[in-house]
Amino acid sequence: MKRFLLALVLILVVVLGGFLLWRWLFSPERLNIVGRTIGTTFGFDHGVVEFYSMGQLKHRFLEVEKLTTAKGTYENQTRPYRFGYGFHDLNLNFVLDPEERALGKVYFEIPIYADYLYFDAKRPPAR
């Protein structure tokens, strides 16, 4: 009887531990982190960020790898802005010109109340 109870408790611990491990490994947030890591590692940098002011396009960044929500180093709280890296499309023609590529990727921040649009553009839109 003692061995049976010990085996039952051991099975229960293994099953419960397996379930918790499964939930930790395959939670939606964990899968999202894994997906973003794979996308960043293999260079899925087709993102475009456009900033608007009063309905007019003001800035565009091409080949943005990802937008990241800023987190405090010591507070462990989310900051009220997002940031990313991309090529600044200075003439807003949706084409990465050689002089824009020569400037390299630049850092940009998106304030909490900014009007912006982020989308994936593997190919430029048809003109």
C-alpha positions as CSV (number, residue, x, y, z in Angstrom):
1,M,0.0,0.0,0.0
2,K,2.9,2.3,0.8
3,R,4.5,1.7,-2.5
4,F,1.2,2.3,-4.3
5,L,0.8,5.7,-2.6
6,L,4.4,6.6,-3.3
7,A,4.0,5.7,-7.0
8,L,0.7,7.6,-7.2
9,V,2.3,10.7,-5.7
10,L,5.3,10.4,-8.0
11,I,3.1,10.1,-11.0
12,L,1.0,13.1,-9.9
13,V,4.2,15.2,-9.4
14,V,5.5,14.2,-12.8
15,V,2.2,14.9,-14.6
16,L,1.7,18.2,-12.8
17,G,5.3,19.2,-13.4
18,G,5.0,18.2,-17.1
19,F,1.8,20.2,-17.4
20,L,3.4,23.3,-15.9
21,L,6.5,23.0,-18.0
22,W,4.3,22.6,-21.1
23,R,2.3,25.7,-20.2
24,W,5.5,27.6,-19.6
25,L,7.2,26.5,-22.8
26,F,4.2,26.9,-25.1
27,S,2.3,29.9,-23.6
28,P,1.2,32.4,-26.2
29,E,3.7,35.0,-24.9
30,R,6.6,32.5,-25.0
31,L,5.6,31.5,-28.6
32,N,5.5,35.2,-29.5
33,I,9.0,35.7,-28.1
34,V,10.3,32.7,-30.0
35,G,8.7,33.9,-33.2
36,R,10.2,37.4,-32.9
37,T,13.6,35.9,-32.1
38,I,13.5,33.7,-35.2
39,G,12.3,36.7,-37.3
40,T,15.1,38.9,-36.0
41,T,17.8,36.2,-36.3
42,F,17.0,35.2,-39.9
43,G,16.5,38.8,-41.0
44,F,12.9,39.3,-41.7
45,D,13.3,43.0,-41.9
46,H,10.6,44.0,-44.3
47,G,8.8,46.3,-41.9
48,V,7.9,49.9,-42.7
49,V,7.0,52.6,-40.1
50,E,5.2,55.7,-41.3
51,F,4.7,58.8,-39.1
52,Y,1.7,61.1,-39.8
53,S,0.9,64.6,-38.6
54,M,-2.4,66.1,-39.3
55,G,-3.1,63.4,-41.9
56,Q,0.0,63.9,-43.9
57,L,3.0,61.5,-44.1
58,K,6.0,63.1,-42.4
59,H,8.6,60.4,-42.0
60,R,9.1,56.8,-43.2
61,F,11.5,54.2,-42.1
62,L,12.2,51.1,-44.3
63,E,13.6,47.7,-43.5
64,V,12.6,47.9,-39.9
65,E,13.3,44.6,-38.2
66,K,10.9,45.0,-35.3
67,L,9.4,47.5,-33.0
68,T,10.3,47.0,-29.4
69,T,8.5,48.2,-26.3
70,A,11.0,49.8,-24.0
71,K,11.4,48.4,-20.5
72,G,13.1,49.9,-17.5
73,T,16.4,48.4,-16.5
74,Y,15.9,48.5,-12.8
75,E,12.1,49.2,-12.5
76,N,11.1,46.2,-14.6
77,Q,8.2,48.3,-15.9
78,T,7.2,49.0,-19.5
79,R,8.1,52.5,-20.7
80,P,5.4,54.5,-22.6
81,Y,7.2,54.5,-25.9
82,R,8.4,52.0,-28.6
83,F,11.6,52.1,-30.6
84,G,13.2,50.5,-33.6
85,Y,16.0,50.7,-36.2
86,G,15.5,51.3,-39.9
87,F,16.6,53.3,-43.0
88,H,15.1,56.8,-43.1
89,D,13.3,57.3,-46.4
90,L,14.2,61.0,-46.7
91,N,12.4,61.7,-49.9
92,L,9.4,59.5,-49.1
93,N,9.5,57.7,-52.4
94,F,9.3,54.2,-50.8
95,V,12.6,53.2,-52.4
96,L,15.8,52.8,-50.5
97,D,18.1,55.1,-52.5
98,P,21.9,54.6,-52.3
99,E,22.5,57.8,-50.4
100,E,19.9,56.7,-47.8
101,R,21.5,53.3,-47.5
102,A,24.9,55.0,-47.0
103,L,23.5,56.7,-43.9
104,G,22.8,53.3,-42.4
105,K,20.0,52.3,-40.1
106,V,19.0,54.9,-37.6
107,Y,17.4,54.7,-34.2
108,F,13.9,56.1,-33.8
109,E,11.3,56.3,-31.0
110,I,7.6,56.3,-31.2
111,P,6.0,58.4,-28.4
112,I,2.8,57.1,-26.8
113,Y,0.5,59.5,-28.6
114,A,2.1,59.5,-32.0
115,D,0.1,58.7,-35.2
116,Y,2.1,56.0,-36.9
117,L,1.6,52.9,-39.0
118,Y,3.7,49.8,-39.0
119,F,3.3,47.2,-41.7
120,D,5.1,44.4,-43.5
121,A,6.1,45.2,-47.0
122,K,8.1,42.5,-48.8
123,R,7.7,44.4,-52.0
124,P,7.0,48.1,-52.5
125,P,3.4,49.0,-53.4
126,A,2.5,49.2,-57.0
127,R,2.6,52.7,-58.4
